[in-house]
C-alpha cells in the first residue's frame, strides 16, 4: 500500500515539473520619453499636464491691405451716404446709399483694389447679372488717368457674404468704375434697386472723380 502511495506521489511531482521552464523570465520596463516626443507624432498624443504650452516667437503684424489702401485715399462721400463696416477685408470702404421712395432696400457702394485687366474685370461684373442690359462702357479722362465707367442692369446675383447663399434680385442696377493706379486698379461699385441707383448716379460720378489722385 505504501509503495503505491509513493508511486502516485512521484508521478504527480513529475507532471508538475513539466509545466515549468528552466529559462529565467525577464521583465523589462520601457522608459517613456518626455511628452514633447509624444506630442506632434501625428497620433493625437496629449501634452503632459504639467508641461507649459509651447510659445511661438512674436512676429510683426502687417496692416491689412485694405487699411493701407484706405490710408492712401482721401475719401469724401456725400453727407447722405452712410458709412458701413466692410463685409470682407478686401474692401477698402463701404457705404449704404439711402433708398429712393418706393424701393425696399438701400443701395450698396464699395471701394476696393485688385489686379487683372480692365476688360476681364468688366466681364466679371457682367457675369453677376441675369437678363443683362449692358450700356456701352464710357471712358473719362480725369487728371490724366483713363477711368472706365459701366452701367449694368437686370437680375443681380447678390452674394451677401463670403459663406452666405446667393440671392437673385430683380430690377437691379450697377454703376461701376475702374481707376488705373500704380500697381493694382481701384474699383468703385454701386448697386441696388434701379430707382435708388438713379437717385445717386450724379453723386457717384463726382465721388469717382474725387478718388483720382492728381499728377
C-alpha positions as CSV (number, residue, x, y, z in Angstrom):
1,X,0.0,0.0,0.0
2,X,2.8,2.4,0.9
3,X,4.6,1.7,-2.3
4,X,1.5,2.6,-4.3
5,X,1.1,5.8,-2.5
6,X,4.7,6.8,-3.1
7,X,4.5,5.8,-6.7
8,X,1.4,8.1,-7.2
9,X,3.1,11.0,-5.4
10,X,6.1,10.6,-7.6
11,X,4.0,10.8,-10.8
12,X,2.3,13.9,-9.7
13,X,5.6,15.7,-9.0
14,X,6.8,14.7,-12.4
15,X,3.8,16.1,-14.1
16,X,4.0,19.4,-12.2
17,X,7.6,19.8,-13.1
18,X,6.8,19.5,-16.8
19,X,4.9,22.8,-16.6
20,X,7.9,24.9,-15.7
21,X,10.8,26.2,-17.7
22,X,14.4,26.3,-16.8
23,X,14.9,29.7,-18.6
24,X,14.5,32.7,-16.3
25,X,11.7,35.2,-17.1
26,X,12.9,38.7,-17.9
27,X,10.8,41.7,-17.1
28,X,11.7,44.9,-18.9
29,X,10.4,48.3,-18.2
30,X,10.4,50.8,-21.1
31,X,11.3,54.4,-20.2
32,X,8.7,56.7,-21.9
33,X,10.5,59.7,-23.4
34,X,9.4,63.2,-22.3
35,X,6.0,64.5,-23.5
36,X,7.5,66.6,-26.3
37,X,8.5,63.5,-28.2
38,X,4.9,62.2,-28.0
39,X,3.2,65.4,-28.9
40,X,3.3,66.0,-32.7
41,X,3.7,62.4,-33.6
42,X,0.6,62.6,-35.7
43,X,-1.4,60.2,-33.4
44,X,-3.1,62.8,-31.2
45,X,-0.9,62.4,-28.1
46,X,-1.8,64.8,-25.3
47,X,0.7,67.1,-23.7
48,X,1.7,66.2,-20.1
49,X,-0.5,68.1,-17.6
50,X,2.4,70.0,-16.0
51,X,4.2,70.9,-19.3
52,X,3.8,74.6,-20.2
53,X,2.3,75.3,-23.7
54,X,4.8,76.0,-26.4
55,X,5.1,79.7,-27.2
56,X,5.7,80.8,-30.7
57,X,8.1,83.7,-31.3
58,X,6.4,87.1,-31.7
59,X,6.1,88.1,-35.3
60,X,5.4,91.6,-36.6
61,X,1.8,92.1,-37.7
62,X,1.5,93.7,-41.2
63,X,-1.5,96.0,-41.6
64,X,-4.3,94.7,-43.8
65,X,-4.1,95.6,-47.4
66,X,-7.5,97.4,-47.2
67,X,-6.4,99.6,-44.3
68,X,-3.2,100.5,-46.1
69,X,-5.2,101.5,-49.3
70,X,-7.7,103.5,-47.3
71,X,-5.0,105.5,-45.6
72,X,-3.7,106.5,-49.1
73,X,-7.1,107.6,-50.3
74,X,-8.8,110.8,-49.5
75,X,-12.4,109.5,-49.3
76,X,-15.0,112.2,-49.1
77,X,-18.5,110.8,-49.6
78,X,-21.8,112.8,-49.8
79,X,-23.4,113.6,-46.5
80,X,-26.4,111.3,-47.0
81,X,-24.3,108.2,-47.7
82,X,-24.0,106.0,-44.6
83,X,-20.6,104.6,-43.9
84,X,-20.6,100.9,-43.1
85,X,-18.1,98.3,-41.8
86,X,-16.8,96.4,-44.9
87,X,-18.1,92.9,-45.1
88,X,-14.8,91.5,-46.1
89,X,-11.2,92.7,-45.6
90,X,-10.6,93.1,-49.3
91,X,-12.9,96.1,-49.3
92,X,-11.3,99.5,-48.5
93,X,-14.5,101.4,-47.8
94,X,-18.3,100.7,-47.9
95,X,-21.4,102.9,-47.9
96,X,-25.1,102.4,-47.8
97,X,-27.0,104.6,-50.4
98,X,-30.3,105.6,-48.9
99,X,-33.2,104.0,-50.9
100,X,-35.5,106.0,-53.1
101,X,-39.2,106.3,-52.4
102,X,-40.9,103.1,-53.3
103,X,-37.8,100.9,-53.2
104,X,-37.4,98.2,-50.5
105,X,-33.7,98.3,-49.9
106,X,-30.8,100.7,-49.8
107,X,-28.0,100.6,-52.4
108,X,-24.5,99.5,-51.6
109,X,-21.3,101.1,-52.7
110,X,-17.8,99.6,-52.2
111,X,-14.3,100.8,-52.9
112,X,-11.6,98.1,-53.4
113,X,-8.3,97.3,-55.1
114,X,-7.5,94.3,-57.3
115,X,-5.4,93.3,-60.3
116,X,-6.2,92.0,-63.7
117,X,-7.1,93.7,-66.9
118,X,-9.9,96.2,-67.2
119,X,-11.8,94.1,-69.7
120,X,-11.5,91.0,-67.5
121,X,-13.0,92.8,-64.5
122,X,-15.8,94.2,-66.6
123,X,-16.7,90.7,-67.8
124,X,-16.7,89.6,-64.1
125,X,-19.2,92.4,-63.3
126,X,-21.3,91.5,-66.3
127,X,-21.4,87.9,-65.2
128,X,-23.1,88.9,-62.0
129,X,-26.4,89.7,-63.9
130,X,-29.0,87.6,-65.5
131,X,-31.1,89.2,-68.3
132,X,-28.3,91.7,-68.6
133,X,-28.9,95.1,-70.1
134,X,-25.4,96.5,-70.8
135,X,-24.9,100.1,-71.8
136,X,-21.7,100.8,-73.7
137,X,-18.8,101.4,-71.3
138,X,-17.6,105.0,-71.0
139,X,-14.1,106.4,-70.6
140,X,-13.4,109.6,-68.6
141,X,-10.1,111.5,-68.6
142,X,-9.6,112.6,-65.0
143,X,-6.3,114.2,-64.0
144,X,-4.6,112.4,-66.9
145,X,-6.0,109.0,-66.0
146,X,-8.4,106.9,-68.1
147,X,-11.3,106.0,-65.9
148,X,-13.7,103.3,-67.2
149,X,-17.4,103.5,-66.3
150,X,-20.0,100.9,-66.8
151,X,-23.8,100.9,-66.3
152,X,-25.4,97.4,-66.0
153,X,-28.9,96.3,-65.1
154,X,-31.1,93.2,-64.9
155,X,-31.4,90.5,-62.2
156,X,-28.5,90.8,-59.9
157,X,-26.9,87.7,-58.3
158,X,-26.1,89.1,-54.9
159,X,-23.6,87.5,-52.6
160,X,-24.3,89.0,-49.1
161,X,-21.2,87.4,-47.6
162,X,-18.4,85.0,-48.3
163,X,-20.3,82.0,-46.9
164,X,-23.9,83.2,-47.4
165,X,-26.1,81.7,-50.1
166,X,-26.6,83.9,-53.2
167,X,-29.8,85.8,-53.8
168,X,-31.3,86.9,-57.1
169,X,-32.5,90.5,-57.0
170,X,-34.7,91.6,-59.9
171,X,-34.7,95.1,-61.4
172,X,-31.3,96.0,-60.0
173,X,-28.7,98.3,-61.5
174,X,-24.9,98.6,-61.1
175,X,-22.7,101.6,-61.7
176,X,-19.0,100.6,-61.8
177,X,-15.7,102.5,-62.2
178,X,-12.2,101.2,-62.7
179,X,-9.5,103.7,-61.9
180,X,-5.9,102.8,-63.1
181,X,-3.4,103.2,-60.2
182,X,0.2,102.4,-59.7
183,X,0.1,98.6,-59.3
184,X,-3.5,97.4,-58.8
185,X,-6.6,99.1,-60.1
186,X,-9.1,100.9,-57.9
187,X,-12.7,99.7,-58.2
188,X,-15.8,101.6,-57.2
189,X,-19.0,99.6,-57.4
190,X,-22.6,100.8,-56.6
191,X,-25.6,98.5,-56.9
192,X,-29.1,98.4,-55.7
193,X,-32.7,98.9,-56.9
194,X,-32.9,100.8,-60.1
195,X,-34.6,104.0,-58.7
196,X,-32.2,104.1,-55.8
197,X,-29.1,103.9,-58.0
198,X,-30.6,106.5,-60.4
199,X,-31.0,108.9,-57.4
200,X,-27.3,108.6,-56.6
201,X,-25.9,108.5,-60.1
202,X,-24.6,112.1,-60.2
203,X,-23.1,111.8,-56.8
204,X,-21.5,108.5,-57.8
205,X,-19.7,110.2,-60.7
206,X,-18.4,113.0,-58.5
207,X,-17.3,110.5,-55.9
208,X,-15.3,108.6,-58.5
209,X,-13.6,111.8,-59.7
210,X,-12.6,112.7,-56.2
211,X,-10.7,109.4,-55.8
212,X,-8.4,110.1,-58.8
213,X,-5.0,111.3,-57.5
214,X,-3.7,114.4,-59.1
215,X,-0.5,114.4,-61.1
